[in-house]
Amino acid sequence: MQSLTNRSKGVERKPMTIWEKMYLPAIAKGMGITFSHMFKKKPTINYPEVTRPFSAVFRGVHILNRDEEGRERCTACGLCAVACPAEAITMEAAERQKGEEGLYREEKYAAKYEINMLRCIFCGLCEEACPKDAIYLSQTFAPANYARKGFIYGKDDLLIPNPKTEPEAYAKAKGTIGKEIK
């Protein structure tokens, strides 16, 4: 039977010479490559003492954002949970009570908001789907943990610090230390 692409090549099965049977040239060539790598710069980075720079589009841990007055932006519309292909986001909505105007922007808010980081694929679709810019992926890593429960981040873990009461922690979470806060 003839192949469809005529790209196949015949292989020659000639016997090995005495020089090839001793494997000395191959061993010498391999040792030469090994010794040449000994004098090159090491690609290993001594993390946590030295951190490598990441690209501007790096997607790390999720953060629930606040507005300039410190109110939560999330209105529990559920678009982020619907957009998530891994179904890692779960939320429950609640109505704002009298006297909670300073806590939430809208009448509806997320009473429970959880992200299962074991399921999350860091695609950023939740960030794209949010109409209120309430969720975004920061430039920080998800920390390691020993228990599975430690990877389910609740609302208290995800919510950014209040810019009015904790401006330094807010700037650190936003990644704007040394920059002008917008």
N, C-alpha and C positions, 0 to 999 in steps of 0.2 A: 504494500500500500504506500502510495506517495504522500509525503507530508504536505500540508496546506501552504506553509511558508517557505520553503527552500532555504531555511537558515541553519539547518543541521549540518554539522561537520563531522567527518569521519575521524576517529581517534586512532593514532598509531600506537600499537602495542609492541614497541621494540624492547629488547632486553636491556637491563641496566648495565652500565659499564662498571669496571672494578672501582673506579674513583667514586662513582655514585653509590655503590654498595657499601663503601666505608663510611659514608655520611659525614666525613670530616669537612668538606666544603660547606654543607648545610649548617653544621654546628658552628663553624667559624663565622658564617654570615649572621646567624642568630645571636651569637655572643657580641658581634660588632654592633648590632642594633641595640642590644641591652646596654653596652657600655656607652653608646652615644646618648642614650636617654639619661644616664647618670649625671651628665653635665648640663642638662637643660633645666629651665625653671619649672618648679613643681606646680602642678595644677591644683593641688589640694589647698583649701583655705582653712585656717585654724578658727573655725566658728566656735564659739561666740565672741572670742577676742577680736576677730576680724570679720566683718560682714561684707559680702559681695554686693555690688550694685545690681538692682533689678531694673527691668524696663519700666517705662511709664505706664504700660498697660497691664502690669502684673495684678492678678486678682487674688486677694487674700481673704482674711476673715470678714464676715458680714458685720455691718454696723447699722443700727437704726438711728436715723438722724433726728435732730431737733431744729427748730427755727431759731431766729436771733433772740427771741424772747424766752427761750428755754422750753417751749411747748413741744410735745411729740408731734411729728409730722404724719405718722401712720394713721390712716382712717379705716383700717381693716376692710378694705375693699376686696381683698383676696386675689387681686390680679397677679401678685408675685407667686402665690401658691399655685395658681392655675398655670402660669408660665413655666414653672419649674419642671423640667423633664424627669428629674429623679424623684419627684414628690417628696422633697426633703422639708418643706415648709408647712407648718400647721398653725392655724390661728383661730381665735374665738373673738367675736366682736361684742362690744357692750356700748350702752348709751351713756353719755356724759351726764353726771348728776349735777345738781345745783351746787355751786361753790367750787367746781373743778374747772372753771374756765381758764385758769392759769396753767393747767396741766396739759390740756389737749386742745388742738387747733379747731377741730370740727366737733359736731355733735356725737359722732361715732368714733370709737377708738378700739385698739387691739387690747383686750383684757388679757389674753394669753397669746404669745407669739413665740414659736419654737422653730429652730432649724436643727435638723439632724445632720451634723457635719460628717458623719460616716456615709451618708447617702449623697451629700452635696458633691457635684462635679465641678464647681466653681466656673460655671459657664457664663454667668452674668446676666442671664435672661430675667431674673427677678429684678435686677437693677434697671434693666431696659423697660420692663413692664410697669413699674411704679409711676403713677401719674403725679405723685406728690414729692418725688425725690426723697422718700423716707428711708429707703434702704440703698446702701452701696457697699461695694467690696473694697476694703481698705488695702493698704500696702503692707500689712503685717501677716505673719504666718499664723496658722492655727496651732496652738500649743499642744504638745504631746500629753497623753493621759493614760492611766492604767486601766480605768474602768470605762465601759461603754456608756454609762450614764453621764460621764464627764464630757462626752462629745455632743450631747443634746443641749444646745445653748438656748436658754430662756430669754425672756424680754429683758430681765435685769442684767444679763451678761452682754446683750447686744446693744443696749441703749447707750448712746454717747453721753458723756457727762454734761451737766447743765452749763451753758456758757456764762450765765450770770453769776452762779454761785461758785463754780470751779473753772475759771478761765484757763489756768495752766493745764489741767487735765483735758479740757476741751481742745486746746491747741495741740496737745500731744496726740490725742485720738484722731484729730483731723489731719495730722501730719503737717501742721503749719507753724511749728516752733521755729522762730527766727524769721518767719515770713509774716506778711500782713494778713490778719484774719479777715476773711470776707464774710 
